Amino acid sequence: MDFLLAFVLTGLAACGGWIAWAAVRGWSRAGDRRHELRLARARSAAELRRAELAAQVRELELANETYQDFVRRHPEH
């Protein structure tokens, strides 16, 4: 049993740096993923707002075209 414990402790000591490196690397990748997710959400919200504004502009253009058409058809008003 002592041999097994010594073997495990020696293995951990030998691989401890790699284990720590992998843990730090995994933590930084998780942070990168969270950052990318926040950026994707912000882009999505910006695209949604841009589409809403484009729809409002088109609505105003249609209203203006309708008004201009009315003025052309009824010059007496």
DODODREN-521469 format. One line per field, with one value per residue: residue in one letter; chain; x, y, z of N, C-alpha, C in turn. Coordinates in Angstrom, 1 decimal. Example, Ala and Ser with C-alpha at 12.3 -4.5 7.8 and 13.67 -1.06 7.14 Angstrom:
BEGIN
resn	A | S $
chain	A | A $
nu	13.2 | 12.8 $
nv	-5.7 | -2.2 $
nw	7.8 | 7.1 $
cau	12.3 | 13.7 $
cav	-4.5 | -1.1 $
caw	7.8 | 7.1 $
cu	13.2 | 12.9 $
cv	-3.3 | 0.0 $
cw	7.8 | 7.9 $
This chain:
BEGIN
resn	M | D | F | L | L | A | F | V | L | T | G | L | A | A | C | G | G | W | I | A | W | A | A | V | R | G | W | S | R | A | G | D | R | R | H | E | L | R | L | A | R | A | R | S | A | A | E | L | R | R | A | E | L | A | A | Q | V | R | E | L | E | L | A | N | E | T | Y | Q | D | F | V | R | R | H | P | E | H $
chain	A | A | A | A | A | A | A | A | A | A | A | A | A | A | A | A | A | A | A | A | A | A | A | A | A | A | A | A | A | A | A | A | A | A | A | A | A | A | A | A | A | A | A | A | A | A | A | A | A | A | A | A | A | A | A | A | A | A | A | A | A | A | A | A | A | A | A | A | A | A | A | A | A | A | A | A | A $
nu	0.8 | 2.0 | 3.8 | 2.2 | 1.0 | 3.2 | 4.0 | 1.8 | 1.9 | 4.4 | 3.9 | 2.0 | 3.6 | 5.4 | 3.7 | 2.4 | 2.8 | 1.9 | -0.7 | -1.6 | -1.1 | -2.9 | -5.3 | -5.3 | -5.3 | -7.8 | -9.4 | -8.9 | -9.8 | -12.5 | -13.2 | -12.7 | -14.7 | -16.9 | -16.6 | -16.8 | -19.4 | -20.8 | -20.1 | -21.3 | -24.0 | -24.3 | -23.8 | -26.0 | -28.1 | -27.6 | -27.9 | -30.6 | -31.7 | -30.9 | -32.4 | -34.9 | -34.8 | -34.4 | -36.9 | -38.6 | -37.7 | -38.3 | -41.1 | -41.6 | -40.8 | -42.6 | -45.0 | -44.4 | -44.2 | -46.9 | -48.2 | -47.0 | -48.0 | -50.7 | -50.7 | -49.9 | -52.1 | -54.2 | -54.1 | -55.4 | -55.6 $
nv	-1.2 | 1.2 | 1.5 | 1.9 | 4.3 | 5.9 | 5.7 | 6.9 | 9.5 | 10.3 | 10.2 | 12.3 | 14.4 | 14.5 | 15.0 | 17.2 | 19.8 | 19.7 | 19.1 | 21.4 | 23.3 | 22.4 | 22.9 | 25.7 | 26.4 | 25.4 | 27.0 | 29.5 | 29.2 | 28.8 | 31.3 | 32.7 | 31.6 | 32.6 | 35.3 | 35.4 | 34.6 | 36.7 | 38.7 | 37.7 | 37.9 | 40.6 | 41.4 | 40.2 | 41.5 | 44.1 | 43.7 | 43.0 | 45.4 | 47.1 | 46.0 | 46.6 | 49.4 | 49.7 | 48.7 | 50.7 | 52.9 | 52.1 | 52.0 | 54.8 | 55.7 | 54.5 | 55.8 | 58.4 | 58.1 | 57.4 | 59.8 | 61.6 | 60.5 | 61.0 | 63.8 | 64.3 | 63.1 | 64.6 | 67.7 | 70.0 | 70.0 $
nw	0.0 | 0.8 | -1.2 | -3.5 | -2.8 | -2.7 | -5.4 | -6.7 | -5.6 | -6.6 | -9.3 | -9.5 | -8.7 | -10.8 | -12.9 | -12.2 | -13.1 | -15.7 | -15.2 | -13.8 | -15.9 | -17.8 | -16.4 | -16.0 | -18.7 | -19.6 | -18.0 | -19.0 | -21.6 | -21.1 | -20.2 | -22.6 | -24.2 | -22.8 | -23.2 | -26.1 | -26.3 | -25.1 | -26.9 | -29.2 | -28.5 | -28.2 | -30.9 | -32.1 | -30.9 | -31.9 | -34.6 | -34.7 | -33.8 | -35.9 | -38.0 | -37.1 | -37.3 | -40.0 | -40.9 | -39.9 | -41.3 | -43.9 | -43.6 | -43.2 | -45.7 | -47.4 | -46.5 | -47.2 | -50.0 | -50.5 | -49.7 | -51.5 | -53.9 | -53.5 | -53.6 | -56.2 | -57.6 | -56.7 | -57.2 | -56.4 | -53.6 $
cau	0.0 | 2.9 | 4.4 | 1.2 | 0.8 | 4.4 | 3.9 | 0.8 | 2.5 | 5.5 | 3.3 | 1.4 | 4.7 | 6.0 | 2.7 | 1.7 | 2.9 | 1.0 | -2.1 | -1.8 | -1.1 | -4.2 | -6.4 | -5.2 | -5.7 | -9.2 | -10.1 | -8.8 | -10.7 | -13.9 | -13.3 | -12.8 | -16.0 | -17.9 | -16.4 | -17.3 | -20.9 | -21.3 | -20.0 | -22.4 | -25.3 | -24.3 | -24.0 | -27.4 | -29.0 | -27.3 | -28.6 | -32.1 | -32.1 | -30.7 | -33.5 | -36.1 | -34.7 | -34.6 | -38.3 | -39.2 | -37.3 | -39.2 | -42.5 | -41.7 | -40.7 | -43.9 | -45.9 | -44.1 | -44.7 | -48.4 | -48.5 | -46.6 | -48.9 | -52.0 | -50.5 | -49.9 | -53.4 | -55.2 | -53.3 | -56.2 | -55.5 $
cav	0.0 | 2.4 | 1.6 | 2.4 | 5.7 | 6.6 | 5.7 | 7.9 | 10.8 | 10.6 | 10.5 | 13.6 | 15.4 | 14.5 | 15.5 | 18.3 | 21.0 | 19.5 | 19.2 | 22.8 | 23.9 | 22.1 | 23.6 | 27.1 | 26.5 | 25.2 | 28.1 | 30.7 | 28.9 | 29.0 | 32.7 | 33.1 | 31.3 | 33.5 | 36.6 | 35.3 | 34.5 | 38.1 | 39.5 | 37.2 | 38.4 | 42.0 | 41.5 | 39.8 | 42.7 | 45.2 | 43.3 | 43.1 | 46.9 | 47.6 | 45.5 | 47.4 | 50.7 | 49.6 | 48.6 | 52.0 | 53.8 | 51.7 | 52.5 | 56.2 | 55.9 | 54.2 | 56.9 | 59.6 | 57.8 | 57.5 | 61.2 | 62.2 | 60.1 | 61.7 | 65.2 | 64.2 | 62.8 | 65.7 | 68.9 | 71.0 | 70.0 $
caw	0.0 | 0.8 | -2.6 | -4.3 | -2.4 | -3.2 | -6.9 | -7.1 | -5.3 | -7.5 | -10.6 | -9.4 | -8.7 | -12.1 | -13.9 | -11.6 | -13.9 | -16.8 | -14.7 | -13.6 | -17.2 | -18.4 | -15.6 | -16.4 | -20.1 | -19.6 | -17.4 | -20.0 | -22.8 | -20.7 | -20.2 | -24.0 | -24.7 | -22.2 | -23.9 | -27.4 | -26.2 | -24.9 | -28.2 | -30.2 | -28.0 | -28.6 | -32.3 | -32.4 | -30.5 | -32.8 | -35.9 | -34.5 | -33.8 | -37.3 | -38.8 | -36.7 | -37.8 | -41.5 | -41.1 | -39.7 | -42.5 | -45.1 | -43.3 | -43.5 | -47.1 | -48.0 | -46.1 | -48.0 | -51.4 | -50.5 | -49.7 | -52.8 | -54.9 | -53.3 | -54.0 | -57.7 | -58.1 | -56.3 | -57.1 | -55.8 | -52.2 $
cu	0.9 | 3.5 | 3.4 | 1.0 | 2.0 | 4.4 | 3.0 | 1.3 | 3.6 | 5.0 | 2.7 | 2.5 | 5.3 | 5.0 | 2.0 | 1.7 | 2.0 | -0.4 | -2.5 | -1.9 | -2.5 | -5.4 | -6.4 | -5.7 | -7.2 | -10.0 | -10.0 | -9.7 | -12.1 | -14.1 | -13.5 | -14.2 | -17.1 | -17.8 | -17.0 | -18.9 | -21.4 | -21.2 | -21.1 | -23.7 | -25.4 | -24.5 | -25.4 | -28.3 | -28.8 | -28.0 | -30.1 | -32.5 | -31.9 | -31.9 | -34.8 | -36.0 | -34.9 | -36.1 | -39.0 | -38.9 | -38.2 | -40.6 | -42.6 | -41.6 | -42.0 | -45.0 | -45.6 | -44.5 | -46.2 | -48.8 | -48.2 | -47.6 | -50.3 | -51.9 | -50.5 | -51.3 | -54.4 | -54.4 | -54.1 | -56.1 | -54.3 $
cv	1.3 | 2.6 | 2.2 | 3.9 | 6.5 | 6.7 | 6.8 | 9.3 | 11.2 | 10.9 | 11.9 | 14.7 | 15.6 | 15.2 | 16.7 | 19.6 | 20.9 | 19.7 | 20.7 | 23.6 | 23.7 | 22.8 | 25.0 | 27.3 | 26.3 | 26.4 | 29.3 | 30.4 | 29.1 | 30.5 | 33.3 | 32.8 | 32.2 | 34.8 | 36.5 | 35.2 | 35.9 | 38.9 | 39.0 | 37.8 | 39.9 | 42.2 | 41.2 | 40.9 | 43.8 | 44.9 | 43.4 | 44.6 | 47.5 | 47.2 | 46.3 | 48.8 | 50.7 | 49.5 | 49.9 | 52.9 | 53.4 | 52.1 | 54.0 | 56.5 | 55.6 | 55.3 | 58.1 | 59.3 | 57.9 | 59.0 | 61.9 | 61.8 | 60.8 | 63.1 | 65.2 | 64.0 | 63.9 | 67.0 | 70.1 | 71.1 | 70.6 $
cw	0.0 | -0.6 | -3.5 | -4.1 | -2.9 | -4.7 | -7.3 | -6.8 | -6.2 | -8.9 | -10.6 | -9.4 | -10.1 | -13.1 | -13.4 | -12.4 | -15.1 | -16.4 | -14.5 | -14.9 | -17.8 | -17.7 | -16.0 | -17.8 | -20.3 | -19.0 | -18.4 | -21.2 | -22.4 | -20.7 | -21.7 | -24.5 | -24.1 | -22.9 | -25.3 | -27.4 | -26.0 | -26.2 | -29.2 | -29.8 | -28.4 | -30.1 | -32.7 | -32.0 | -31.5 | -34.2 | -35.8 | -34.5 | -35.2 | -38.2 | -38.4 | -37.3 | -39.3 | -41.8 | -40.9 | -40.8 | -43.7 | -44.9 | -43.6 | -45.0 | -47.8 | -47.7 | -47.0 | -49.5 | -51.5 | -50.5 | -51.0 | -53.9 | -54.8 | -53.8 | -55.5 | -58.2 | -57.8 | -56.1 | -56.4 | -54.3 | -51.7 $
